[in-house]
Amino acid sequence: MNANPLATRQNYTELPVHPIAVSLARRYVVCVLTDWGRDTLIDDAQLVISELVTNGIKASNPSEDEIEAYGMLASSYRRVRIGLHRAAGGVVLEVWDCCRRPPQLCRPDAEAIGGRGLLVIDTLAITWGYRWPKTGGKIVWAMLGEVS
């Protein structure tokens, strides 16, 4: 049996803070979920990981004031990390970035160009949240499950 090498690696990977990271994260999610036999979650998981990574990239380009206010890790600005974890009937998707500023669910005006990512996650996920690891930065996570 010739397994996809990306899907057989550990359930996390590190990506550059670059627009290509969103595409790479989507591919990684497809490989891992296919390997785990969770194909029915792939479409929602790709959308959720796209939003999480996009937000992580934005958070990883901080202003000098944010660096001081949130105690960001100077060596970590140019990468985000994603993780997938099996859950009963579903999966937890996580994205780490260097910023300690918590994510905020907002309701942008109809004419606004962006700002809807967490609304998408809130709609698709069973639950979502964030935590601050001792190593710095933050992890934003979302749990997706099988519809019965």
Secondary structure, DSSP 8 states (H G I E B T S, - for coil): ----HHHHS-SEEEEESSTHHHHHHHHHHHHHHHHHT-GGGHHHHHHHHHHHHHHHHHHTS--HHHHHHHT--GGGTTEEEEEEEEETTEEEEEEEES--S--------TT-SS--HHHHHHHH-SEEEEE--TTSSEEEEEEEE---
